């Protein structure tokens, strides 16, 4: 995947797919937007300072579009980048958590926020 992202022709296709207003795949970035896409996990230590920033913030810091930043971060990290997409409105969350049958779940790990786990 990373080799393909480095190929200019493939990168252009990926960017076009990311901008497609009617994709045939689940484009969570398009649904959430870069300002509601929170970067959570990197393996490359050089990228760790971006942890806790939104994709919009990182794109601005790097002087590139959010889509280019997303691709470049994956290439630089050498793997998937852990993110959280904020897809629900706060009003909806407040309403839903009051329902007695609602519970919370996550597919993300919960490492300690200090020590060796940050490495």
N, C-alpha and C positions, 0 to 999 in steps of 0.2 A: 504494500500500500504506500509506504513512504517513498519507495523508488518511483512509483507512478505519480505521486504528488509532485515530485521533483521534475518530472517530464513536462515541459511547457504546454504541449498539446493536451495532455491529460489534465493538467492544472486548469487550463482554460475550460475544459469540459466540466470539471467539478464546480468551478465558479459559475458557469452558466446554469448548472443544475441547482446550485444554491440560490440563484436569483429567479428561478422558474416560479411564477405565481401559482401554478397548478401542478405541483410535483406529484409523481407517482410513488413517492416515499415519504416517510414521516420526517419532515424538516423542523425539528424542535427549535433550532435557532431562529427560523423565520417566525414561528409562533410566539416565542418569548421575546425575541429581539436582543441585540447585543447588550443593551443596558440591563436586561434581566437574565443574563447568562453569567453566572458566577463561576469563576475558575477556582477549583478546589484541590487538585492533585497533579503534581508533576513528578517525574522521576529524575529529570535533569536538574542538578542543584542550581545551575545558572538561572533557571526559570522560577525557582521557589519564591522570589520576591513578588511574583505576580499572583501568588495564592491569596485568595480573598478579594481580589479585584474583579470587576466585571470585564467582559470581553470588550465592551465599548471603551473602558478606561485604558486597557492594555493596547488596543488598536490606536488610540490617540497618542499614548506614550511612544509607540513605535512608528507613528506617522504612516499608518496604512489602514486600509479598510478593515472592518471587522471580519469579513470573509477571508481576506488575505492573512490577517492575523491568526485566525483559527487554523488555516492550513499550515502556516509557518510554525505555529506552536507545536502542532503534531509532528512536523518534520524535525524540529529542534529537540523535542522531547524523545523522539524515537519510538513513540507508542501513543496510545490514546491519552487524552488529557481528561482528567476528572472534572466534571462540571455539574452544576445544579441549574435547572431552568425554572424560573418563576413564572408559571403559566396561569395561576389562579389569582383573581383579584383579592385584596385583603378583605373586602366586604364579604365575598363568598366564603373565604376561610373562616371568618368570624361566625358566620351563620352556620356553616357545616360542623364546626367543632362543638357546637351546643347540642347537636343531635346525640341521643343516648347510644346509638348503634355505630357511631364513628370511632375508628381507631386509627393510629398512625403506623406507618411502615416505611421502610427505606431500603433501597438496594445498595446503599453506600456503606462503606466501612466506617467505624467510629474510633479512630486511633486517638491516643492521648494528645492533647494540644501542646505538649512540651517534651523535652528530652530527645531521646534517640528516635522517636516516632516522627519527628520533623525532618529527619534525614532520609 
